[in-house]
């Protein structure tokens, strides 16, 4: 038990050091982009397996069609929605997922993100995970960024950085990764928001599949340098 506690304490120190270094390097990230909680939630679903530039095009199509709202999408044919969100890729699948989310939002919360926000975190997360096409990362992105709930989002960038720094095995479950942050960091929406956004930034710039460790601001924290 003491050894496990020591390991967790060491890991917690490392992720605190990572945050400090990234924050000093990059500053505030102002993430997630979106004018309303509803837009952020739709963006979280559309961003699966694509880049943000494509998502912006899809969202702009919805805005142009005056359909970026629960009522508009709820009454829209799935095929029509697919055409509008085509730039985001996998548009037929994503149209089905967006429609499933909207159905959930309308039927459980009368189409109101504010009413959804009133639900307690544990219950709401369980409900979101039951919606077709919404997995842990998407659910937590909606919870954190759209609804301001204190939950840490784990993505591919987070996994890559932590595994390369010897903090967590790359193949560990989403829940194990998330537990590390929840148990080591203060439960604070803004802190979680910034930290996740910083992982995205360093992952895109340096911690790529073929890493640029020699340029990365985290290079001094590596246990074993990656060539």
C-alpha positions as CSV (number, residue, x, y, z in Angstrom):
1,X,0.0,0.0,0.0
2,X,2.8,2.4,0.9
3,X,4.6,1.6,-2.4
4,X,1.4,2.2,-4.4
5,X,0.8,5.5,-2.5
6,X,4.4,6.5,-3.3
7,X,4.0,5.7,-7.0
8,X,0.8,7.7,-7.2
9,X,2.5,10.6,-5.4
10,X,5.4,10.5,-7.8
11,X,3.0,10.4,-10.8
12,X,1.0,13.3,-9.4
13,X,4.2,15.4,-9.0
14,X,5.2,14.6,-12.6
15,X,1.8,15.7,-14.1
16,X,1.9,18.9,-12.0
17,X,5.4,19.6,-13.4
18,X,4.1,18.9,-16.9
19,X,1.3,21.4,-16.5
20,X,3.6,24.1,-15.1
21,X,6.0,23.7,-18.0
22,X,3.4,23.7,-20.7
23,X,1.5,26.6,-19.1
24,X,4.7,28.7,-18.9
25,X,5.5,27.8,-22.5
26,X,2.2,28.3,-24.3
27,X,0.0,30.4,-22.0
28,X,-3.8,30.4,-21.9
29,X,-5.4,28.3,-24.7
30,X,-9.0,29.6,-24.7
31,X,-10.3,26.2,-25.6
32,X,-12.9,24.9,-26.5
33,X,-14.0,27.3,-29.3
34,X,-17.7,27.8,-29.6
35,X,-20.2,30.6,-29.1
36,X,-22.7,28.5,-27.0
37,X,-22.7,25.3,-24.9
38,X,-24.8,23.8,-27.6
39,X,-22.3,24.6,-30.3
40,X,-19.5,23.1,-28.1
41,X,-21.4,19.9,-27.6
42,X,-22.1,19.5,-31.3
43,X,-18.4,20.2,-32.0
44,X,-17.4,17.5,-29.5
45,X,-19.3,15.0,-31.5
46,X,-18.2,16.2,-34.9
47,X,-14.5,16.3,-34.0
48,X,-14.2,12.5,-33.8
49,X,-11.6,11.3,-36.3
50,X,-11.1,14.7,-37.9
51,X,-9.3,18.0,-37.4
52,X,-10.9,21.1,-36.0
53,X,-10.8,23.0,-39.3
54,X,-13.2,20.5,-40.8
55,X,-15.5,20.8,-37.8
56,X,-15.6,24.6,-38.1
57,X,-16.7,24.2,-41.8
58,X,-19.5,21.8,-40.7
59,X,-20.6,24.1,-37.9
60,X,-20.6,27.1,-40.2
61,X,-22.9,25.2,-42.6
62,X,-25.3,24.6,-39.8
63,X,-25.2,28.3,-38.8
64,X,-25.8,29.4,-42.4
65,X,-28.8,27.1,-42.6
66,X,-29.9,28.6,-39.2
67,X,-30.0,25.1,-37.8
68,X,-27.4,25.2,-35.1
69,X,-30.0,24.6,-32.4
70,X,-31.9,21.7,-30.9
71,X,-35.2,22.4,-32.5
72,X,-33.7,22.8,-36.0
73,X,-31.7,19.6,-35.9
74,X,-34.4,17.6,-34.1
75,X,-36.9,18.4,-37.0
76,X,-34.3,17.8,-39.7
77,X,-34.0,14.7,-41.8
78,X,-30.9,12.7,-41.1
79,X,-29.9,12.9,-44.7
80,X,-30.2,16.7,-44.8
81,X,-28.0,16.9,-41.7
82,X,-25.4,14.7,-43.3
83,X,-25.1,17.1,-46.2
84,X,-24.6,20.0,-43.9
85,X,-21.9,18.4,-41.8
86,X,-20.2,16.7,-44.7
87,X,-16.9,18.6,-44.2
88,X,-16.4,16.8,-40.8
89,X,-16.1,13.5,-42.5
90,X,-17.9,10.2,-41.8
91,X,-20.9,12.4,-42.2
92,X,-23.6,9.7,-42.3
93,X,-22.3,8.2,-39.1
94,X,-21.9,11.5,-37.4
95,X,-25.4,12.7,-38.6
96,X,-26.8,9.6,-36.8
97,X,-24.8,10.4,-33.7
98,X,-25.8,14.1,-33.6
99,X,-29.4,13.1,-34.1
100,X,-29.1,10.7,-31.2
101,X,-27.7,13.3,-28.9
102,X,-30.4,15.8,-29.9
103,X,-33.1,13.3,-29.3
104,X,-31.6,12.7,-25.8
105,X,-31.4,16.5,-25.2
106,X,-34.9,17.1,-26.3
107,X,-36.6,14.2,-24.6
108,X,-34.7,14.4,-21.3
109,X,-34.0,18.1,-21.0
110,X,-36.6,19.8,-23.3
111,X,-33.8,20.8,-25.7
112,X,-32.1,22.9,-23.0
113,X,-28.4,22.7,-22.3
114,X,-29.1,24.7,-19.1
115,X,-31.5,22.0,-17.9
116,X,-28.9,19.4,-18.7
117,X,-26.3,21.3,-16.7
118,X,-28.5,21.0,-13.6
119,X,-28.1,17.2,-13.6
120,X,-25.5,15.9,-11.3
121,X,-22.2,14.8,-12.9
122,X,-22.3,11.1,-12.2
123,X,-25.9,10.6,-13.4
124,X,-25.4,12.8,-16.5
125,X,-22.2,11.0,-17.5
126,X,-23.9,7.7,-17.3
127,X,-26.7,9.0,-19.5
128,X,-24.4,10.4,-22.1
129,X,-22.5,7.2,-22.4
130,X,-25.8,5.5,-23.3
131,X,-26.3,7.8,-26.3
132,X,-25.4,6.2,-29.6
133,X,-21.9,7.2,-30.7
134,X,-20.9,9.0,-27.5
135,X,-17.9,7.4,-25.8
136,X,-16.0,8.5,-22.7
137,X,-13.8,11.1,-24.5
138,X,-16.8,12.8,-26.2
139,X,-19.0,12.6,-23.1
140,X,-16.3,14.2,-21.0
141,X,-15.6,16.9,-23.5
142,X,-19.3,17.8,-23.4
143,X,-19.3,17.7,-19.6
144,X,-16.2,19.8,-19.2
145,X,-16.4,22.3,-22.0
146,X,-20.1,22.7,-22.7
147,X,-21.5,22.1,-19.2
148,X,-18.5,23.2,-17.0
149,X,-18.4,19.9,-15.0
150,X,-15.1,19.0,-13.3
151,X,-14.1,15.9,-15.3
152,X,-10.7,15.4,-17.0
153,X,-10.8,14.5,-20.7
154,X,-8.4,11.8,-21.8
155,X,-7.4,11.8,-25.5
156,X,-4.6,10.3,-27.7
157,X,-2.3,13.3,-26.9
158,X,-2.6,12.8,-23.2
159,X,-1.9,9.1,-23.5
160,X,1.1,9.7,-25.7
161,X,2.7,12.3,-23.5
162,X,2.2,10.4,-20.2
163,X,3.4,7.1,-21.7
164,X,6.5,8.6,-23.2
165,X,7.3,10.2,-19.8
166,X,7.0,6.9,-18.0
167,X,3.9,7.9,-16.0
168,X,1.3,5.6,-17.5
169,X,1.4,2.6,-19.8
170,X,-0.1,3.6,-23.2
171,X,-2.5,0.7,-23.1
172,X,-4.1,1.5,-19.8
173,X,-7.8,2.0,-19.8
174,X,-9.5,5.4,-20.1
175,X,-10.7,5.1,-16.5
176,X,-7.2,4.5,-15.1
177,X,-5.7,7.5,-17.0
178,X,-8.6,9.7,-15.8
179,X,-8.3,8.5,-12.2
180,X,-4.7,9.7,-12.1
181,X,-5.8,13.2,-12.9
182,X,-8.8,13.2,-10.6
183,X,-6.8,11.8,-7.7
184,X,-3.7,14.1,-8.2
185,X,-5.1,17.4,-9.2
186,X,-7.6,19.8,-7.6
187,X,-11.1,19.4,-9.0
188,X,-11.4,22.6,-10.9
189,X,-13.1,23.2,-14.3
190,X,-10.7,25.9,-15.5
191,X,-7.7,23.9,-14.5
192,X,-8.9,20.8,-16.2
193,X,-9.9,22.8,-19.3
194,X,-6.4,24.4,-19.6
195,X,-4.5,21.2,-18.9
196,X,-6.3,19.2,-21.5
197,X,-5.9,22.0,-24.1
198,X,-2.2,22.2,-23.3
199,X,-1.9,18.4,-24.0
200,X,-3.6,19.0,-27.4
201,X,-1.1,21.9,-28.1
202,X,2.0,20.0,-27.3
203,X,0.7,16.8,-28.9
204,X,0.1,18.6,-32.2
205,X,3.4,20.5,-32.2
206,X,5.9,18.1,-30.7
207,X,4.6,14.8,-29.2
208,X,3.6,13.4,-32.6
209,X,3.6,9.7,-33.7
210,X,7.2,10.6,-34.8
211,X,8.1,12.9,-31.9
212,X,10.2,16.0,-31.9
213,X,11.6,15.6,-28.5
214,X,14.6,17.8,-29.0
215,X,12.3,20.8,-29.6
216,X,9.7,19.9,-27.0
217,X,9.4,22.1,-23.9
218,X,8.9,18.8,-21.9
219,X,12.3,17.4,-23.1
220,X,13.9,18.0,-19.7
221,X,11.2,15.9,-18.0
222,X,11.8,12.8,-20.1
223,X,13.2,9.8,-18.2
224,X,14.7,8.3,-21.3
225,X,15.0,10.5,-24.4
226,X,13.3,9.2,-27.5
227,X,15.4,9.4,-30.7
